[in-house]
Amino acid sequence: MVLAPSVAGLPTYRFWGVTVVRDELFLFAALLVLWATLGRWIYGDAKARGSEWAWQWGFGTPLTLVAGLDVMLLVVVIYLLLRNSD
């Protein structure tokens, strides 16, 4: 991690030839925490409700982030509508 100069005067860093602003690193860290906790929460909720598909929901939902944050949030809404309500 090397501190790189910025035209706008923002603190930037270079990783493997890519220059990023410090705020982008914070956003990436926040999305990583959201990604990990969302999968864990959905898995735990589906398991507690006796779903046979618990690990698929828990593992597959965070993977939809590859398609975009809006798609992942749509899958969470679909899960909330389809889960067994006790």
HTML snippet that shows the backbone in 3Dmol.js (N, CA, C, O; Angstrom):
<script src="https://3Dmol.org/build/3Dmol-min.js"></script>
<div id="view" style="width:600px;height:400px;position:relative"></div>
<script>
const pdb = `
ATOM      1  N   MET A   1       0.861  -1.163   0.000  1.00  0.00           N
ATOM      2  CA  MET A   1       0.000   0.000   0.000  1.00  0.00           C
ATOM      3  C   MET A   1       0.907   1.226   0.000  1.00  0.00           C
ATOM      4  O   MET A   1       1.685   1.439   0.930  1.00  0.00           O
ATOM      5  N   VAL A   2       0.794   2.021  -1.050  1.00  0.00           N
ATOM      6  CA  VAL A   2       1.632   3.201  -1.216  1.00  0.00           C
ATOM      7  C   VAL A   2       0.721   4.417  -1.314  1.00  0.00           C
ATOM      8  O   VAL A   2      -0.266   4.405  -2.049  1.00  0.00           O
ATOM      9  N   LEU A   3       1.055   5.459  -0.575  1.00  0.00           N
ATOM     10  CA  LEU A   3       0.305   6.703  -0.653  1.00  0.00           C
ATOM     11  C   LEU A   3       0.631   7.359  -1.987  1.00  0.00           C
ATOM     12  O   LEU A   3       1.798   7.607  -2.292  1.00  0.00           O
ATOM     13  N   ALA A   4      -0.399   7.641  -2.787  1.00  0.00           N
ATOM     14  CA  ALA A   4      -0.209   8.212  -4.120  1.00  0.00           C
ATOM     15  C   ALA A   4      -0.744   9.639  -4.153  1.00  0.00           C
ATOM     16  O   ALA A   4      -1.667   9.971  -3.409  1.00  0.00           O
ATOM     17  N   PRO A   5      -0.169  10.493  -5.015  1.00  0.00           N
ATOM     18  CA  PRO A   5      -0.669  11.873  -5.106  1.00  0.00           C
ATOM     19  C   PRO A   5      -2.050  11.913  -5.750  1.00  0.00           C
ATOM     20  O   PRO A   5      -2.394  11.045  -6.553  1.00  0.00           O
ATOM     21  N   SER A   6      -2.844  12.930  -5.393  1.00  0.00           N
ATOM     22  CA  SER A   6      -4.196  13.067  -5.915  1.00  0.00           C
ATOM     23  C   SER A   6      -4.366  14.466  -6.500  1.00  0.00           C
ATOM     24  O   SER A   6      -3.873  15.444  -5.938  1.00  0.00           O
ATOM     25  N   VAL A   7      -5.062  14.558  -7.625  1.00  0.00           N
ATOM     26  CA  VAL A   7      -5.318  15.846  -8.254  1.00  0.00           C
ATOM     27  C   VAL A   7      -6.245  16.685  -7.386  1.00  0.00           C
ATOM     28  O   VAL A   7      -6.065  17.899  -7.288  1.00  0.00           O
ATOM     29  N   ALA A   8      -7.231  16.061  -6.757  1.00  0.00           N
ATOM     30  CA  ALA A   8      -8.208  16.770  -5.936  1.00  0.00           C
ATOM     31  C   ALA A   8      -7.726  16.991  -4.514  1.00  0.00           C
ATOM     32  O   ALA A   8      -8.420  17.625  -3.719  1.00  0.00           O
ATOM     33  N   GLY A   9      -6.575  16.490  -4.186  1.00  0.00           N
ATOM     34  CA  GLY A   9      -6.055  16.647  -2.827  1.00  0.00           C
ATOM     35  C   GLY A   9      -6.610  15.640  -1.839  1.00  0.00           C
ATOM     36  O   GLY A   9      -6.406  15.787  -0.634  1.00  0.00           O
ATOM     37  N   LEU A  10      -7.308  14.617  -2.322  1.00  0.00           N
ATOM     38  CA  LEU A  10      -7.851  13.573  -1.454  1.00  0.00           C
ATOM     39  C   LEU A  10      -6.786  12.519  -1.186  1.00  0.00           C
ATOM     40  O   LEU A  10      -5.962  12.245  -2.059  1.00  0.00           O
ATOM     41  N   PRO A  11      -6.786  11.926  -0.007  1.00  0.00           N
ATOM     42  CA  PRO A  11      -5.801  10.863   0.258  1.00  0.00           C
ATOM     43  C   PRO A  11      -6.123   9.622  -0.572  1.00  0.00           C
ATOM     44  O   PRO A  11      -7.209   9.053  -0.465  1.00  0.00           O
ATOM     45  N   THR A  12      -5.181   9.222  -1.381  1.00  0.00           N
ATOM     46  CA  THR A  12      -5.372   8.052  -2.245  1.00  0.00           C
ATOM     47  C   THR A  12      -4.292   7.019  -1.944  1.00  0.00           C
ATOM     48  O   THR A  12      -3.228   7.348  -1.420  1.00  0.00           O
ATOM     49  N   TYR A  13      -4.583   5.774  -2.282  1.00  0.00           N
ATOM     50  CA  TYR A  13      -3.657   4.669  -2.069  1.00  0.00           C
ATOM     51  C   TYR A  13      -3.598   3.838  -3.339  1.00  0.00           C
ATOM     52  O   TYR A  13      -4.568   3.774  -4.093  1.00  0.00           O
ATOM     53  N   ARG A  14      -2.451   3.198  -3.575  1.00  0.00           N
ATOM     54  CA  ARG A  14      -2.290   2.333  -4.739  1.00  0.00           C
ATOM     55  C   ARG A  14      -2.162   0.883  -4.276  1.00  0.00           C
ATOM     56  O   ARG A  14      -1.300   0.543  -3.465  1.00  0.00           O
ATOM     57  N   PHE A  15      -3.047   0.034  -4.818  1.00  0.00           N
ATOM     58  CA  PHE A  15      -3.006  -1.407  -4.571  1.00  0.00           C
ATOM     59  C   PHE A  15      -2.878  -2.096  -5.917  1.00  0.00           C
ATOM     60  O   PHE A  15      -3.749  -1.944  -6.774  1.00  0.00           O
ATOM     61  N   TRP A  16      -1.820  -2.841  -6.114  1.00  0.00           N
ATOM     62  CA  TRP A  16      -1.628  -3.617  -7.335  1.00  0.00           C
ATOM     63  C   TRP A  16      -1.887  -2.787  -8.587  1.00  0.00           C
ATOM     64  O   TRP A  16      -2.506  -3.272  -9.534  1.00  0.00           O
ATOM     65  N   GLY A  17      -1.423  -1.549  -8.601  1.00  0.00           N
ATOM     66  CA  GLY A  17      -1.554  -0.693  -9.773  1.00  0.00           C
ATOM     67  C   GLY A  17      -2.871   0.050  -9.874  1.00  0.00           C
ATOM     68  O   GLY A  17      -3.091   0.764 -10.852  1.00  0.00           O
ATOM     69  N   VAL A  18      -3.760  -0.093  -8.893  1.00  0.00           N
ATOM     70  CA  VAL A  18      -5.062   0.587  -8.904  1.00  0.00           C
ATOM     71  C   VAL A  18      -5.047   1.664  -7.829  1.00  0.00           C
ATOM     72  O   VAL A  18      -4.710   1.392  -6.677  1.00  0.00           O
ATOM     73  N   THR A  19      -5.410   2.881  -8.204  1.00  0.00           N
ATOM     74  CA  THR A  19      -5.454   3.982  -7.255  1.00  0.00           C
ATOM     75  C   THR A  19      -6.871   4.127  -6.721  1.00  0.00           C
ATOM     76  O   THR A  19      -7.822   4.225  -7.497  1.00  0.00           O
ATOM     77  N   VAL A  20      -7.018   4.141  -5.401  1.00  0.00           N
ATOM     78  CA  VAL A  20      -8.333   4.282  -4.781  1.00  0.00           C
ATOM     79  C   VAL A  20      -8.278   5.383  -3.724  1.00  0.00           C
ATOM     80  O   VAL A  20      -7.240   5.634  -3.112  1.00  0.00           O
ATOM     81  N   VAL A  21      -9.418   6.027  -3.530  1.00  0.00           N
ATOM     82  CA  VAL A  21      -9.545   7.053  -2.498  1.00  0.00           C
ATOM     83  C   VAL A  21      -9.881   6.372  -1.180  1.00  0.00           C
ATOM     84  O   VAL A  21     -10.509   5.313  -1.173  1.00  0.00           O
ATOM     85  N   ARG A  22      -9.472   6.965  -0.070  1.00  0.00           N
ATOM     86  CA  ARG A  22      -9.712   6.384   1.247  1.00  0.00           C
ATOM     87  C   ARG A  22     -11.188   6.104   1.484  1.00  0.00           C
ATOM     88  O   ARG A  22     -11.527   5.087   2.090  1.00  0.00           O
ATOM     89  N   ASP A  23     -12.082   6.989   1.018  1.00  0.00           N
ATOM     90  CA  ASP A  23     -13.521   6.775   1.199  1.00  0.00           C
ATOM     91  C   ASP A  23     -14.001   5.518   0.485  1.00  0.00           C
ATOM     92  O   ASP A  23     -14.912   4.842   0.964  1.00  0.00           O
ATOM     93  N   GLU A  24     -13.394   5.199  -0.656  1.00  0.00           N
ATOM     94  CA  GLU A  24     -13.762   3.976  -1.359  1.00  0.00           C
ATOM     95  C   GLU A  24     -13.376   2.745  -0.543  1.00  0.00           C
ATOM     96  O   GLU A  24     -14.076   1.732  -0.574  1.00  0.00           O
ATOM     97  N   LEU A  25     -12.270   2.832   0.184  1.00  0.00           N
ATOM     98  CA  LEU A  25     -11.873   1.717   1.046  1.00  0.00           C
ATOM     99  C   LEU A  25     -12.872   1.518   2.173  1.00  0.00           C
ATOM    100  O   LEU A  25     -13.200   0.383   2.520  1.00  0.00           O
ATOM    101  N   PHE A  26     -13.365   2.624   2.756  1.00  0.00           N
ATOM    102  CA  PHE A  26     -14.382   2.517   3.805  1.00  0.00           C
ATOM    103  C   PHE A  26     -15.674   1.931   3.256  1.00  0.00           C
ATOM    104  O   PHE A  26     -16.307   1.109   3.917  1.00  0.00           O
ATOM    105  N   LEU A  27     -16.076   2.345   2.053  1.00  0.00           N
ATOM    106  CA  LEU A  27     -17.283   1.811   1.431  1.00  0.00           C
ATOM    107  C   LEU A  27     -17.124   0.316   1.149  1.00  0.00           C
ATOM    108  O   LEU A  27     -18.051  -0.462   1.377  1.00  0.00           O
ATOM    109  N   PHE A  28     -15.966  -0.080   0.659  1.00  0.00           N
ATOM    110  CA  PHE A  28     -15.705  -1.486   0.388  1.00  0.00           C
ATOM    111  C   PHE A  28     -15.768  -2.304   1.673  1.00  0.00           C
ATOM    112  O   PHE A  28     -16.338  -3.395   1.686  1.00  0.00           O
ATOM    113  N   ALA A  29     -15.189  -1.787   2.752  1.00  0.00           N
ATOM    114  CA  ALA A  29     -15.214  -2.495   4.038  1.00  0.00           C
ATOM    115  C   ALA A  29     -16.648  -2.624   4.559  1.00  0.00           C
ATOM    116  O   ALA A  29     -17.022  -3.670   5.089  1.00  0.00           O
ATOM    117  N   ALA A  30     -17.450  -1.570   4.411  1.00  0.00           N
ATOM    118  CA  ALA A  30     -18.842  -1.620   4.857  1.00  0.00           C
ATOM    119  C   ALA A  30     -19.643  -2.639   4.048  1.00  0.00           C
ATOM    120  O   ALA A  30     -20.446  -3.381   4.613  1.00  0.00           O
ATOM    121  N   LEU A  31     -19.435  -2.681   2.741  1.00  0.00           N
ATOM    122  CA  LEU A  31     -20.130  -3.666   1.911  1.00  0.00           C
ATOM    123  C   LEU A  31     -19.685  -5.087   2.237  1.00  0.00           C
ATOM    124  O   LEU A  31     -20.489  -6.017   2.178  1.00  0.00           O
ATOM    125  N   LEU A  32     -18.428  -5.257   2.575  1.00  0.00           N
ATOM    126  CA  LEU A  32     -17.936  -6.580   2.952  1.00  0.00           C
ATOM    127  C   LEU A  32     -18.583  -7.052   4.247  1.00  0.00           C
ATOM    128  O   LEU A  32     -18.939  -8.224   4.368  1.00  0.00           O
ATOM    129  N   VAL A  33     -18.736  -6.162   5.205  1.00  0.00           N
ATOM    130  CA  VAL A  33     -19.409  -6.511   6.464  1.00  0.00           C
ATOM    131  C   VAL A  33     -20.881  -6.826   6.201  1.00  0.00           C
ATOM    132  O   VAL A  33     -21.409  -7.798   6.741  1.00  0.00           O
ATOM    133  N   LEU A  34     -21.553  -6.009   5.372  1.00  0.00           N
ATOM    134  CA  LEU A  34     -22.949  -6.273   5.011  1.00  0.00           C
ATOM    135  C   LEU A  34     -23.078  -7.625   4.335  1.00  0.00           C
ATOM    136  O   LEU A  34     -23.993  -8.388   4.646  1.00  0.00           O
ATOM    137  N   TRP A  35     -22.188  -7.927   3.425  1.00  0.00           N
ATOM    138  CA  TRP A  35     -22.219  -9.176   2.680  1.00  0.00           C
ATOM    139  C   TRP A  35     -22.098 -10.379   3.617  1.00  0.00           C
ATOM    140  O   TRP A  35     -22.843 -11.351   3.490  1.00  0.00           O
ATOM    141  N   ALA A  36     -21.156 -10.304   4.555  1.00  0.00           N
ATOM    142  CA  ALA A  36     -20.920 -11.431   5.462  1.00  0.00           C
ATOM    143  C   ALA A  36     -22.055 -11.602   6.463  1.00  0.00           C
ATOM    144  O   ALA A  36     -22.499 -12.725   6.704  1.00  0.00           O
ATOM    145  N   THR A  37     -22.525 -10.517   7.043  1.00  0.00           N
ATOM    146  CA  THR A  37     -23.564 -10.636   8.063  1.00  0.00           C
ATOM    147  C   THR A  37     -24.916 -10.989   7.464  1.00  0.00           C
ATOM    148  O   THR A  37     -25.720 -11.662   8.108  1.00  0.00           O
ATOM    149  N   LEU A  38     -25.176 -10.545   6.245  1.00  0.00           N
ATOM    150  CA  LEU A  38     -26.448 -10.866   5.608  1.00  0.00           C
ATOM    151  C   LEU A  38     -26.569 -12.359   5.339  1.00  0.00           C
ATOM    152  O   LEU A  38     -27.614 -12.954   5.605  1.00  0.00           O
ATOM    153  N   GLY A  39     -25.514 -12.969   4.816  1.00  0.00           N
ATOM    154  CA  GLY A  39     -25.542 -14.410   4.576  1.00  0.00           C
ATOM    155  C   GLY A  39     -25.694 -15.198   5.863  1.00  0.00           C
ATOM    156  O   GLY A  39     -26.432 -16.182   5.913  1.00  0.00           O
ATOM    157  N   ARG A  40     -24.996 -14.766   6.900  1.00  0.00           N
ATOM    158  CA  ARG A  40     -25.085 -15.442   8.201  1.00  0.00           C
ATOM    159  C   ARG A  40     -26.485 -15.299   8.793  1.00  0.00           C
ATOM    160  O   ARG A  40     -27.024 -16.259   9.344  1.00  0.00           O
ATOM    161  N   TRP A  41     -27.074 -14.115   8.683  1.00  0.00           N
ATOM    162  CA  TRP A  41     -28.412 -13.889   9.231  1.00  0.00           C
ATOM    163  C   TRP A  41     -29.460 -14.718   8.482  1.00  0.00           C
ATOM    164  O   TRP A  41     -30.323 -15.337   9.104  1.00  0.00           O
ATOM    165  N   ILE A  42     -29.385 -14.728   7.159  1.00  0.00           N
ATOM    166  CA  ILE A  42     -30.370 -15.488   6.388  1.00  0.00           C
ATOM    167  C   ILE A  42     -30.225 -16.983   6.661  1.00  0.00           C
ATOM    168  O   ILE A  42     -31.227 -17.686   6.792  1.00  0.00           O
ATOM    169  N   TYR A  43     -28.996 -17.472   6.748  1.00  0.00           N
ATOM    170  CA  TYR A  43     -28.789 -18.890   7.062  1.00  0.00           C
ATOM    171  C   TYR A  43     -29.365 -19.228   8.435  1.00  0.00           C
ATOM    172  O   TYR A  43     -30.085 -20.217   8.577  1.00  0.00           O
ATOM    173  N   GLY A  44     -29.059 -18.425   9.435  1.00  0.00           N
ATOM    174  CA  GLY A  44     -29.557 -18.677  10.788  1.00  0.00           C
ATOM    175  C   GLY A  44     -31.072 -18.618  10.870  1.00  0.00           C
ATOM    176  O   GLY A  44     -31.690 -19.430  11.559  1.00  0.00           O
ATOM    177  N   ASP A  45     -31.676 -17.662  10.170  1.00  0.00           N
ATOM    178  CA  ASP A  45     -33.129 -17.530  10.179  1.00  0.00           C
ATOM    179  C   ASP A  45     -33.797 -18.717   9.485  1.00  0.00           C
ATOM    180  O   ASP A  45     -34.779 -19.267   9.982  1.00  0.00           O
ATOM    181  N   ALA A  46     -33.253 -19.103   8.331  1.00  0.00           N
ATOM    182  CA  ALA A  46     -33.834 -20.238   7.601  1.00  0.00           C
ATOM    183  C   ALA A  46     -33.655 -21.538   8.387  1.00  0.00           C
ATOM    184  O   ALA A  46     -34.553 -22.380   8.401  1.00  0.00           O
ATOM    185  N   LYS A  47     -32.521 -21.704   9.030  1.00  0.00           N
ATOM    186  CA  LYS A  47     -32.271 -22.907   9.834  1.00  0.00           C
ATOM    187  C   LYS A  47     -33.220 -22.969  11.033  1.00  0.00           C
ATOM    188  O   LYS A  47     -33.740 -24.034  11.366  1.00  0.00           O
ATOM    189  N   ALA A  48     -33.439 -21.817  11.679  1.00  0.00           N
ATOM    190  CA  ALA A  48     -34.337 -21.771  12.841  1.00  0.00           C
ATOM    191  C   ALA A  48     -35.780 -22.062  12.438  1.00  0.00           C
ATOM    192  O   ALA A  48     -36.553 -22.578  13.244  1.00  0.00           O
ATOM    193  N   ARG A  49     -36.145 -21.741  11.217  1.00  0.00           N
ATOM    194  CA  ARG A  49     -37.507 -21.993  10.735  1.00  0.00           C
ATOM    195  C   ARG A  49     -37.659 -23.390  10.132  1.00  0.00           C
ATOM    196  O   ARG A  49     -38.735 -23.743   9.651  1.00  0.00           O
ATOM    197  N   GLY A  50     -36.587 -24.183  10.155  1.00  0.00           N
ATOM    198  CA  GLY A  50     -36.660 -25.564   9.689  1.00  0.00           C
ATOM    199  C   GLY A  50     -36.611 -25.711   8.183  1.00  0.00           C
ATOM    200  O   GLY A  50     -37.100 -26.710   7.656  1.00  0.00           O
ATOM    201  N   SER A  51     -36.048 -24.767   7.483  1.00  0.00           N
ATOM    202  CA  SER A  51     -35.972 -24.842   6.024  1.00  0.00           C
ATOM    203  C   SER A  51     -34.917 -25.849   5.597  1.00  0.00           C
ATOM    204  O   SER A  51     -33.822 -25.888   6.159  1.00  0.00           O
ATOM    205  N   GLU A  52     -35.247 -26.662   4.605  1.00  0.00           N
ATOM    206  CA  GLU A  52     -34.285 -27.604   4.049  1.00  0.00           C
ATOM    207  C   GLU A  52     -33.314 -26.880   3.111  1.00  0.00           C
ATOM    208  O   GLU A  52     -32.278 -27.435   2.745  1.00  0.00           O
ATOM    209  N   TRP A  53     -33.638 -25.664   2.728  1.00  0.00           N
ATOM    210  CA  TRP A  53     -32.835 -24.877   1.805  1.00  0.00           C
ATOM    211  C   TRP A  53     -32.018 -23.820   2.537  1.00  0.00           C
ATOM    212  O   TRP A  53     -31.620 -22.831   1.922  1.00  0.00           O
ATOM    213  N   ALA A  54     -31.757 -23.995   3.824  1.00  0.00           N
ATOM    214  CA  ALA A  54     -31.097 -22.949   4.626  1.00  0.00           C
ATOM    215  C   ALA A  54     -29.715 -22.601   4.084  1.00  0.00           C
ATOM    216  O   ALA A  54     -29.394 -21.422   3.935  1.00  0.00           O
ATOM    217  N   TRP A  55     -28.900 -23.594   3.789  1.00  0.00           N
ATOM    218  CA  TRP A  55     -27.548 -23.273   3.342  1.00  0.00           C
ATOM    219  C   TRP A  55     -27.550 -22.650   1.956  1.00  0.00           C
ATOM    220  O   TRP A  55     -26.669 -21.848   1.642  1.00  0.00           O
ATOM    221  N   GLN A  56     -28.540 -23.008   1.104  1.00  0.00           N
ATOM    222  CA  GLN A  56     -28.605 -22.390  -0.221  1.00  0.00           C
ATOM    223  C   GLN A  56     -28.972 -20.914  -0.110  1.00  0.00           C
ATOM    224  O   GLN A  56     -28.408 -20.078  -0.816  1.00  0.00           O
ATOM    225  N   TRP A  57     -29.919 -20.592   0.776  1.00  0.00           N
ATOM    226  CA  TRP A  57     -30.275 -19.189   0.993  1.00  0.00           C
ATOM    227  C   TRP A  57     -29.099 -18.424   1.579  1.00  0.00           C
ATOM    228  O   TRP A  57     -28.773 -17.326   1.126  1.00  0.00           O
ATOM    229  N   GLY A  58     -28.466 -19.008   2.587  1.00  0.00           N
ATOM    230  CA  GLY A  58     -27.367 -18.330   3.261  1.00  0.00           C
ATOM    231  C   GLY A  58     -26.138 -18.147   2.396  1.00  0.00           C
ATOM    232  O   GLY A  58     -25.439 -17.141   2.515  1.00  0.00           O
ATOM    233  N   PHE A  59     -25.866 -19.101   1.535  1.00  0.00           N
ATOM    234  CA  PHE A  59     -24.690 -19.020   0.677  1.00  0.00           C
ATOM    235  C   PHE A  59     -24.985 -18.286  -0.623  1.00  0.00           C
ATOM    236  O   PHE A  59     -24.139 -17.542  -1.119  1.00  0.00           O
ATOM    237  N   GLY A  60     -26.166 -18.485  -1.174  1.00  0.00           N
ATOM    238  CA  GLY A  60     -26.491 -17.918  -2.475  1.00  0.00           C
ATOM    239  C   GLY A  60     -26.847 -16.451  -2.462  1.00  0.00           C
ATOM    240  O   GLY A  60     -26.547 -15.732  -3.414  1.00  0.00           O
ATOM    241  N   THR A  61     -27.488 -15.993  -1.389  1.00  0.00           N
ATOM    242  CA  THR A  61     -27.903 -14.590  -1.340  1.00  0.00           C
ATOM    243  C   THR A  61     -26.722 -13.631  -1.414  1.00  0.00           C
ATOM    244  O   THR A  61     -26.777 -12.693  -2.209  1.00  0.00           O
ATOM    245  N   PRO A  62     -25.652 -13.807  -0.631  1.00  0.00           N
ATOM    246  CA  PRO A  62     -24.520 -12.900  -0.779  1.00  0.00           C
ATOM    247  C   PRO A  62     -23.840 -12.995  -2.139  1.00  0.00           C
ATOM    248  O   PRO A  62     -23.244 -12.020  -2.597  1.00  0.00           O
ATOM    249  N   LEU A  63     -23.919 -14.152  -2.794  1.00  0.00           N
ATOM    250  CA  LEU A  63     -23.308 -14.286  -4.113  1.00  0.00           C
ATOM    251  C   LEU A  63     -24.004 -13.435  -5.165  1.00  0.00           C
ATOM    252  O   LEU A  63     -23.405 -13.114  -6.192  1.00  0.00           O
ATOM    253  N   THR A  64     -25.250 -13.067  -4.927  1.00  0.00           N
ATOM    254  CA  THR A  64     -25.961 -12.228  -5.888  1.00  0.00           C
ATOM    255  C   THR A  64     -25.413 -10.809  -5.911  1.00  0.00           C
ATOM    256  O   THR A  64     -25.788 -10.026  -6.783  1.00  0.00           O
ATOM    257  N   LEU A  65     -24.535 -10.457  -4.975  1.00  0.00           N
ATOM    258  CA  LEU A  65     -23.897  -9.141  -4.997  1.00  0.00           C
ATOM    259  C   LEU A  65     -23.081  -8.961  -6.271  1.00  0.00           C
ATOM    260  O   LEU A  65     -22.842  -7.832  -6.701  1.00  0.00           O
ATOM    261  N   VAL A  66     -22.653 -10.068  -6.879  1.00  0.00           N
ATOM    262  CA  VAL A  66     -21.925  -9.989  -8.145  1.00  0.00           C
ATOM    263  C   VAL A  66     -22.794  -9.329  -9.208  1.00  0.00           C
ATOM    264  O   VAL A  66     -22.283  -8.598 -10.057  1.00  0.00           O
ATOM    265  N   ALA A  67     -24.097  -9.575  -9.174  1.00  0.00           N
ATOM    266  CA  ALA A  67     -25.022  -8.972 -10.127  1.00  0.00           C
ATOM    267  C   ALA A  67     -25.382  -7.542  -9.759  1.00  0.00           C
ATOM    268  O   ALA A  67     -25.928  -6.810 -10.585  1.00  0.00           O
ATOM    269  N   GLY A  68     -25.086  -7.137  -8.539  1.00  0.00           N
ATOM    270  CA  GLY A  68     -25.367  -5.769  -8.117  1.00  0.00           C
ATOM    271  C   GLY A  68     -26.013  -5.743  -6.742  1.00  0.00           C
ATOM    272  O   GLY A  68     -26.652  -6.708  -6.322  1.00  0.00           O
ATOM    273  N   LEU A  69     -25.839  -4.637  -6.056  1.00  0.00           N
ATOM    274  CA  LEU A  69     -26.400  -4.483  -4.718  1.00  0.00           C
ATOM    275  C   LEU A  69     -27.923  -4.515  -4.752  1.00  0.00           C
ATOM    276  O   LEU A  69     -28.554  -5.050  -3.840  1.00  0.00           O
ATOM    277  N   ASP A  70     -28.514  -3.946  -5.795  1.00  0.00           N
ATOM    278  CA  ASP A  70     -29.974  -3.942  -5.890  1.00  0.00           C
ATOM    279  C   ASP A  70     -30.529  -5.350  -6.077  1.00  0.00           C
ATOM    280  O   ASP A  70     -31.601  -5.661  -5.557  1.00  0.00           O
ATOM    281  N   VAL A  71     -29.825  -6.199  -6.806  1.00  0.00           N
ATOM    282  CA  VAL A  71     -30.268  -7.587  -6.993  1.00  0.00           C
ATOM    283  C   VAL A  71     -30.189  -8.337  -5.675  1.00  0.00           C
ATOM    284  O   VAL A  71     -31.087  -9.113  -5.348  1.00  0.00           O
ATOM    285  N   MET A  72     -29.112  -8.112  -4.908  1.00  0.00           N
ATOM    286  CA  MET A  72     -28.987  -8.781  -3.614  1.00  0.00           C
ATOM    287  C   MET A  72     -30.121  -8.357  -2.683  1.00  0.00           C
ATOM    288  O   MET A  72     -30.698  -9.200  -1.996  1.00  0.00           O
ATOM    289  N   LEU A  73     -30.442  -7.083  -2.650  1.00  0.00           N
ATOM    290  CA  LEU A  73     -31.529  -6.618  -1.800  1.00  0.00           C
ATOM    291  C   LEU A  73     -32.878  -7.156  -2.270  1.00  0.00           C
ATOM    292  O   LEU A  73     -33.759  -7.417  -1.451  1.00  0.00           O
ATOM    293  N   LEU A  74     -33.046  -7.323  -3.574  1.00  0.00           N
ATOM    294  CA  LEU A  74     -34.267  -7.925  -4.110  1.00  0.00           C
ATOM    295  C   LEU A  74     -34.386  -9.381  -3.665  1.00  0.00           C
ATOM    296  O   LEU A  74     -35.481  -9.834  -3.331  1.00  0.00           O
ATOM    297  N   VAL A  75     -33.285 -10.113  -3.655  1.00  0.00           N
ATOM    298  CA  VAL A  75     -33.301 -11.505  -3.193  1.00  0.00           C
ATOM    299  C   VAL A  75     -33.644 -11.573  -1.711  1.00  0.00           C
ATOM    300  O   VAL A  75     -34.341 -12.493  -1.282  1.00  0.00           O
ATOM    301  N   VAL A  76     -33.165 -10.614  -0.922  1.00  0.00           N
ATOM    302  CA  VAL A  76     -33.515 -10.580   0.503  1.00  0.00           C
ATOM    303  C   VAL A  76     -35.016 -10.369   0.665  1.00  0.00           C
ATOM    304  O   VAL A  76     -35.637 -11.018   1.507  1.00  0.00           O
ATOM    305  N   VAL A  77     -35.611  -9.478  -0.118  1.00  0.00           N
ATOM    306  CA  VAL A  77     -37.059  -9.246  -0.060  1.00  0.00           C
ATOM    307  C   VAL A  77     -37.805 -10.509  -0.473  1.00  0.00           C
ATOM    308  O   VAL A  77     -38.810 -10.864   0.142  1.00  0.00           O
ATOM    309  N   ILE A  78     -37.321 -11.188  -1.507  1.00  0.00           N
ATOM    310  CA  ILE A  78     -37.955 -12.437  -1.941  1.00  0.00           C
ATOM    311  C   ILE A  78     -37.875 -13.482  -0.826  1.00  0.00           C
ATOM    312  O   ILE A  78     -38.843 -14.201  -0.580  1.00  0.00           O
ATOM    313  N   TYR A  79     -36.727 -13.567  -0.151  1.00  0.00           N
ATOM    314  CA  TYR A  79     -36.594 -14.510   0.957  1.00  0.00           C
ATOM    315  C   TYR A  79     -37.608 -14.171   2.057  1.00  0.00           C
ATOM    316  O   TYR A  79     -38.282 -15.059   2.580  1.00  0.00           O
ATOM    317  N   LEU A  80     -37.711 -12.907   2.398  1.00  0.00           N
ATOM    318  CA  LEU A  80     -38.642 -12.507   3.469  1.00  0.00           C
ATOM    319  C   LEU A  80     -40.080 -12.818   3.104  1.00  0.00           C
ATOM    320  O   LEU A  80     -40.888 -13.105   3.988  1.00  0.00           O
ATOM    321  N   LEU A  81     -40.419 -12.771   1.826  1.00  0.00           N
ATOM    322  CA  LEU A  81     -41.792 -13.101   1.405  1.00  0.00           C
ATOM    323  C   LEU A  81     -42.039 -14.600   1.349  1.00  0.00           C
ATOM    324  O   LEU A  81     -43.160 -15.050   1.586  1.00  0.00           O
ATOM    325  N   LEU A  82     -41.003 -15.384   1.036  1.00  0.00           N
ATOM    326  CA  LEU A  82     -41.183 -16.818   0.855  1.00  0.00           C
ATOM    327  C   LEU A  82     -40.947 -17.655   2.097  1.00  0.00           C
ATOM    328  O   LEU A  82     -41.334 -18.824   2.127  1.00  0.00           O
ATOM    329  N   ARG A  83     -40.324 -17.095   3.122  1.00  0.00           N
ATOM    330  CA  ARG A  83     -40.015 -17.897   4.305  1.00  0.00           C
ATOM    331  C   ARG A  83     -41.275 -18.306   5.059  1.00  0.00           C
ATOM    332  O   ARG A  83     -42.311 -17.647   4.981  1.00  0.00           O
ATOM    333  N   ASN A  84     -41.161 -19.395   5.780  1.00  0.00           N
ATOM    334  CA  ASN A  84     -42.287 -19.872   6.593  1.00  0.00           C
ATOM    335  C   ASN A  84     -42.478 -18.939   7.762  1.00  0.00           C
ATOM    336  O   ASN A  84     -41.540 -18.709   8.526  1.00  0.00           O
ATOM    337  N   SER A  85     -43.664 -18.396   7.922  1.00  0.00           N
ATOM    338  CA  SER A  85     -43.915 -17.547   9.065  1.00  0.00           C
ATOM    339  C   SER A  85     -44.545 -18.383  10.177  1.00  0.00           C
ATOM    340  O   SER A  85     -45.518 -19.104   9.956  1.00  0.00           O
ATOM    341  N   ASP A  86     -43.977 -18.273  11.361  1.00  0.00           N
ATOM    342  CA  ASP A  86     -44.464 -19.053  12.500  1.00  0.00           C
ATOM    343  C   ASP A  86     -45.320 -18.195  13.392  1.00  0.00           C
ATOM    344  O   ASP A  86     -45.824 -18.673  14.408  1.00  0.00           O
TER     345      ASP A  86
END
`;
const viewer = $3Dmol.createViewer("view");
viewer.addModel(pdb, "pdb");
viewer.setStyle({}, {cartoon: {color: "spectrum"}});
viewer.zoomTo();
viewer.render();
</script>
